[in-house]
Amino acid sequence: MIEETTPIRNDFFLKLASEADMPTALIAFYRQDTETTVDGETGEETVANVGDPYLVAHTPDYALDVVGVIHRPTGVMLADAEGNEYPEQAPLEGWHANVRLLGDTLRDTIEALDAIYGVIPDTPARVWL
């Protein structure tokens, strides 16, 4: 008897409410530079944040693709000034990001995010090659 197993997912499609939610929802992908100073008299070290947190889109553990707003055809055809037809596009709700895990270091974090923000698109707007 052959035992069926569920394949381990490495690609995750996330949908946030807005771009403004990224630093909070995707905090695992942000870094903050720090600066350490040492008190000359006491030798006590103080660590302070320097600058703003920034998104790190790829490491040896993952790759993050910020897709943003996805647009889909509405079914209505429009025409430009020269008469060329093109499909009208409308934005889908939400702010989208794709994550590909390259190892298991962040698997628990990504699976927790997937439980909250994960979507399984019928036809993804962007995929990994």
C-alpha positions in Angstrom: 0.0 0.0 0.0 1.3 3.4 -1.0 0.9 6.1 1.6 -0.2 9.5 0.2 1.5 12.5 1.8 0.6 16.1 1.3 3.4 17.9 -0.5 5.3 20.5 1.5 4.3 24.0 0.2 7.1 26.4 -0.5 5.0 29.1 -2.3 2.5 31.2 -0.4 0.1 33.9 -1.8 -0.8 36.5 0.8 -3.5 39.2 0.7 -3.4 42.1 3.1 -6.0 44.8 3.5 -3.6 47.5 2.3 0.0 48.5 1.7 0.0 50.1 5.1 -0.5 46.7 6.8 2.8 45.4 5.4 5.2 46.5 8.2 2.9 45.0 10.9 1.8 41.8 9.1 5.1 41.0 7.4 7.3 42.1 10.3 9.4 38.9 9.9 10.7 40.4 6.6 11.7 43.8 8.0 15.0 44.7 9.5 16.0 47.6 11.7 19.6 49.0 11.7 21.0 49.7 15.2 23.9 51.7 16.6 25.6 50.7 19.8 27.2 53.4 22.0 29.3 52.8 25.1 29.3 55.2 28.1 32.9 56.2 28.7 32.6 56.3 32.4 30.5 53.2 33.2 31.2 51.1 30.1 27.5 50.5 29.8 26.3 49.8 26.2 23.2 51.3 24.8 21.6 50.1 21.5 19.4 52.5 19.6 17.5 52.1 16.4 18.9 54.0 13.4 16.7 55.0 10.5 13.4 53.4 9.5 12.7 49.6 9.4 13.2 48.3 5.8 11.9 45.4 3.9 14.3 42.7 3.0 13.0 41.0 -0.1 15.3 38.0 -0.3 17.7 36.1 1.9 19.0 32.5 1.6 15.8 31.5 3.5 13.1 33.2 1.4 12.2 35.4 -1.5 9.4 38.0 -1.2 7.6 39.4 -4.2 5.4 42.5 -3.4 2.8 42.3 -6.0 0.6 45.2 -4.7 -2.8 45.8 -6.2 -3.9 43.3 -8.8 -6.1 44.3 -11.7 -8.4 42.0 -13.7 -10.5 42.6 -16.8 -14.1 43.6 -16.1 -15.4 42.1 -19.4 -15.9 45.6 -20.9 -13.8 46.5 -24.0 -12.6 50.1 -24.3 -10.9 51.8 -27.3 -8.1 54.3 -27.4 -7.9 57.4 -29.6 -6.7 55.3 -32.5 -9.6 52.8 -32.2 -7.5 50.0 -30.7 -9.6 48.0 -28.3 -8.3 46.9 -24.9 -10.0 45.3 -21.9 -11.1 47.6 -19.1 -9.2 46.7 -15.9 -10.5 47.0 -12.3 -8.5 46.6 -9.1 -9.1 43.6 -6.9 -9.5 44.2 -3.2 -6.3 44.0 -1.1 -2.6 44.3 -1.3 -0.8 41.1 -2.4 2.6 39.6 -1.8 4.0 36.2 -2.7 6.6 34.3 -0.6 8.8 31.4 -1.7 10.5 29.6 1.1 14.0 28.4 0.2 14.5 26.5 3.5 12.6 25.7 6.6 13.9 28.5 8.9 10.8 30.6 8.5 8.2 27.8 7.8 6.3 28.3 11.1 6.2 32.1 10.6 5.0 31.8 7.0 2.4 29.1 7.8 1.1 31.3 10.6 0.8 34.2 8.1 -0.8 31.9 5.6 -3.5 31.0 8.1 -4.4 34.7 8.5 -3.6 36.2 5.0 -3.3 33.2 2.7 -5.3 32.9 -0.5 -5.2 30.3 -3.2 -5.8 32.1 -6.4 -7.4 30.3 -9.4 -5.0 32.1 -11.7 -2.2 33.9 -9.9 -1.2 37.3 -11.2 2.5 36.5 -10.7 4.2 33.2 -10.0 7.8 32.1 -9.4 9.7 30.6 -12.3 
